Amino acid sequence: MSSHQVAMFTFTLGKDESIGPHALRSLWVQASGTRNIGVSRKEPFDGQRNRPIYTLYAPHELGDLHAVELRLRHMLEAAHLHASLTSLHV
């Protein structure tokens, strides 16, 4: 991840669902329209959630964030992943 990237979205997947780093990166490249992206997966730390938290990073100046979010949601659905997606951008 570049130092010029910021967290754009976080999400968790449905119970017993997962996505590998390469598949997640490919999905995010397609949704964001840029290769200048980063992805991370962190295990829950609060003891109440039992699912990993995925974070998607991109340059702060990523254009048309609403369209990017719509593409991302559609692509997650098309992959049959039940994601709880949170936008971090303003």
trRosetta pair geometry for C-beta under 8 A, 3 or more apart (Angstrom, degrees):
i j d omega theta_ij theta_ji phi_ij phi_ji
1 5 5.3 -108 -174 56 92 139
1 38 3.1 37 -101 -111 94 163
1 40 7.5 -31 -43 -47 140 107
1 57 5.3 36 -138 75 121 158
2 5 4.9 106 64 -15 82 102
2 36 6.5 -23 8 -168 142 93
2 38 7.0 -160 16 -39 64 122
2 59 7.7 -7 74 -81 131 80
4 36 7.9 -26 85 171 110 125
4 59 5.7 -1 130 -119 100 85
4 60 7.2 -102 171 0 73 94
5 36 7.1 -167 -80 151 109 86
5 37 7.1 119 -127 -140 139 33
5 38 5.3 124 111 11 166 117
5 57 4.1 68 151 159 125 111
5 58 5.9 -176 -144 107 97 4
5 59 5.9 -67 -100 -75 64 41
5 60 7.7 177 -140 -35 27 66
6 57 6.5 176 84 -147 19 83
6 58 7.3 -35 55 65 64 53
6 59 7.6 47 15 -174 82 19
6 60 5.0 60 4 -82 126 81
6 88 7.8 -147 141 108 96 122
6 89 7.9 108 105 -91 120 88
7 10 6.9 11 177 -52 121 91
7 55 5.2 -45 -133 -174 111 117
7 56 7.3 103 -155 71 63 44
7 57 5.6 -49 -92 -93 46 78
7 88 5.0 -7 116 79 93 164
8 32 7.8 119 54 -103 167 119
8 56 5.4 -54 59 98 98 91
8 57 6.5 143 1 -122 89 24
8 58 5.0 9 -29 25 139 103
8 62 6.8 -14 -96 40 142 152
8 65 7.4 -152 -156 -138 114 109
8 68 7.7 -46 166 120 145 139
8 87 7.4 -39 163 -150 66 66
8 88 5.8 174 -179 52 16 100
8 89 5.4 -3 -143 -38 72 112
9 55 7.3 167 90 -152 50 49
9 56 4.5 8 56 44 93 114
9 69 7.2 150 -81 -111 130 86
9 72 6.7 172 -14 146 172 166
9 85 5.9 -17 -170 -165 120 95
9 86 6.6 149 -159 77 66 51
9 87 5.9 -35 -102 -107 82 46
9 88 6.2 -160 -81 5 26 93
9 89 8.0 -37 -57 -6 67 95
10 53 5.7 -2 -173 -180 113 102
10 54 6.7 154 -158 82 58 51
10 55 5.0 -21 -101 -99 82 74
10 56 7.6 -166 -79 15 35 74
10 85 7.7 157 85 -153 41 49
10 86 5.0 -10 61 58 85 106
10 88 6.5 73 -8 -45 89 118
11 53 7.6 155 76 -157 27 61
11 54 5.3 -21 63 61 77 102
11 56 7.8 20 7 -11 101 108
11 76 7.6 -94 162 -110 168 156
11 83 4.5 6 178 -173 137 109
11 84 5.9 160 -154 76 76 50
11 85 4.4 -21 -94 -99 117 60
11 86 6.6 175 -79 15 59 70
12 49 7.1 -112 -106 -170 156 131
12 51 4.6 93 -167 106 117 128
12 52 7.0 163 -127 82 81 45
12 53 5.9 -46 -77 -102 88 60
12 54 7.2 156 -89 14 36 84
12 83 7.1 154 77 -151 36 62
12 84 5.0 -2 53 49 86 105
13 17 3.9 -120 149 93 122 113
13 18 6.5 176 65 -82 155 29
13 19 6.8 153 -62 -9 149 96
13 51 6.3 -154 56 -173 64 132
13 52 7.8 12 23 60 97 84
13 54 7.5 50 -27 -5 94 125
13 81 5.6 -62 -131 -170 110 101
13 82 6.5 100 -168 68 64 64
13 83 5.7 -36 -100 -95 62 68
13 84 7.9 -159 -79 14 17 76
14 17 4.5 67 62 1 77 131
14 81 7.2 -174 13 -172 97 55
14 82 3.5 44 -39 64 124 117
14 83 7.7 -86 -24 -61 77 33
15 51 7.2 -110 -95 -75 50 122
17 81 5.7 137 175 -137 140 78
17 82 6.4 165 -13 38 161 83
18 52 7.8 59 -120 31 88 126
19 23 5.2 -123 -174 91 91 117
19 24 4.8 113 124 -65 117 95
19 27 7.5 -33 -178 6 147 145
19 54 7.3 13 56 -86 113 155
19 79 7.6 41 -101 141 124 147
19 81 6.5 -5 -55 -104 120 149
20 23 4.8 85 58 15 84 104
20 24 6.7 -153 91 -8 39 91
21 24 5.7 -57 -141 39 28 111
21 25 6.1 30 160 -21 65 107
21 39 6.4 164 -148 90 76 125
21 41 7.1 -111 -83 -7 88 123
22 25 5.8 -52 -144 36 29 111
22 26 6.3 30 155 -18 63 107
23 26 5.7 -55 -147 37 30 112
23 27 6.3 32 154 -20 64 107
24 27 5.7 -54 -147 36 30 112
24 28 6.2 25 156 -16 65 110
24 39 4.9 146 121 -173 117 162
24 41 7.7 151 7 -56 171 110
24 54 6.6 -135 -143 -154 145 137
24 56 8.0 -141 169 -90 103 96
25 28 5.8 -59 -146 40 29 109
25 29 6.3 34 154 -23 65 105
25 37 7.0 156 -150 94 75 115
25 39 5.3 -129 -80 6 72 135
26 29 5.8 -50 -146 32 29 113
26 30 6.6 26 156 -14 62 106
27 30 6.0 -61 -155 38 29 109
27 31 6.2 21 154 -14 66 112
27 72 7.6 88 151 -135 98 72
27 75 5.4 154 -159 140 99 135
27 76 7.4 82 180 -73 142 65
27 79 7.0 -37 -104 -38 136 151
28 31 5.7 -55 -138 42 33 108
28 32 5.7 18 166 -8 69 115
28 37 5.2 -179 127 154 117 155
28 39 5.8 175 2 -70 156 115
28 56 5.1 -171 -123 -138 132 119
28 58 7.8 -155 170 -64 110 106
28 72 7.4 24 -114 -114 60 107
29 32 6.4 -64 -135 46 20 99
29 34 7.1 -116 -144 84 64 36
29 35 5.7 21 -134 -102 113 58
29 37 6.0 -150 -82 26 65 139
30 33 7.8 22 179 -68 24 44
30 71 7.4 -144 126 156 79 123
30 75 6.5 138 93 -106 120 154
31 68 5.9 88 151 -167 84 72
31 71 4.4 164 -141 110 75 107
31 72 4.0 73 -164 -78 151 73
31 75 5.5 -113 -72 12 109 146
32 37 5.6 135 48 -80 158 133
32 56 7.7 -172 -55 166 127 123
32 58 5.2 -166 -145 -100 145 143
32 62 6.2 -59 -161 -147 102 134
32 68 5.5 34 -112 -144 52 121
32 72 7.8 39 -53 -68 68 108
33 63 7.9 -51 70 59 138 94
33 68 7.1 -104 6 -101 102 97
34 37 6.2 134 93 -41 88 95
34 58 6.5 108 62 -148 126 108
34 59 7.0 -53 112 13 166 108
34 62 6.8 -123 11 -117 139 97
36 58 6.9 90 101 -151 79 67
36 59 5.6 22 113 -32 126 108
37 56 7.0 -22 -172 -172 114 84
37 57 6.1 143 -169 84 61 66
37 58 5.1 -21 -110 -93 82 77
38 56 7.7 151 84 -163 54 41
38 57 3.7 -7 59 59 96 124
38 58 7.7 -163 25 -62 69 40
39 54 6.8 -15 -170 -170 97 96
39 55 7.1 157 -158 82 49 55
39 56 5.8 -12 -106 -107 77 62
39 57 7.0 -150 -67 20 32 85
40 54 7.1 162 85 -154 49 51
40 55 4.8 -4 56 53 97 100
40 57 7.4 50 -6 -17 98 113
41 52 5.1 15 -175 164 95 138
41 53 7.4 155 -154 78 49 43
41 54 5.4 -18 -100 -100 74 73
41 55 7.9 -169 -74 19 31 71
42 45 7.5 -33 151 -28 113 102
42 52 6.3 155 76 -162 35 85
42 53 5.2 -20 63 60 91 92
42 55 7.3 23 2 -6 107 110
43 52 5.6 -54 -99 -105 44 84
44 47 7.3 -170 128 -33 109 18
44 48 7.5 -120 166 60 138 53
44 49 4.0 -162 -121 81 151 99
44 50 6.6 -91 26 -91 147 15
44 51 6.7 72 -37 61 123 37
44 52 6.8 -133 -30 -102 75 32
44 53 6.5 104 -82 -20 69 99
46 49 6.2 58 57 13 103 93
49 53 7.5 50 117 -53 153 100
56 72 7.7 -154 42 -131 174 144
58 62 4.5 34 127 -58 128 143
58 68 8.0 -95 24 -172 170 157
59 62 5.4 140 70 -50 75 80
62 65 6.3 89 101 -84 100 83
62 68 6.5 20 148 -49 122 164
64 67 4.2 0 146 28 115 118
64 68 6.3 135 102 -22 74 87
65 68 5.3 -51 -144 37 37 116
65 69 6.2 40 156 -21 68 103
65 87 7.6 100 158 -153 117 125
65 89 5.2 -116 -154 95 155 152
66 69 5.8 -53 -150 35 30 111
66 70 6.5 30 152 -18 63 105
67 70 5.6 -52 -146 36 34 112
67 71 6.4 35 154 -18 65 104
68 71 5.8 -56 -150 37 30 110
68 72 6.2 31 152 -21 65 108
69 72 5.6 -54 -146 36 31 114
69 73 6.3 32 156 -18 65 105
69 85 7.6 148 -157 140 92 138
69 87 5.9 -17 -107 -90 138 120
70 73 5.9 -53 -147 36 30 110
70 74 6.3 29 155 -18 64 108
71 74 5.7 -59 -148 39 30 111
71 75 6.1 27 156 -19 67 109
72 75 5.8 -57 -145 37 28 109
72 76 6.4 29 156 -18 64 105
72 85 7.0 141 120 -138 117 154
73 76 5.9 -55 -149 35 29 110
73 77 6.4 27 154 -15 63 107
73 83 7.7 -144 -126 70 61 121
73 85 6.2 -124 -92 27 86 159
74 77 5.8 -59 -152 39 31 111
74 78 6.1 32 152 -21 67 108
75 78 5.5 -51 -142 37 33 114
75 79 6.3 28 156 -14 64 107
76 79 5.9 -61 -149 41 29 107
76 81 4.7 -86 -171 72 79 108
76 83 4.4 -48 177 7 150 134
76 85 7.1 -180 11 -54 165 128
77 80 7.5 33 178 -78 36 28
77 81 7.4 -101 -76 54 21 65
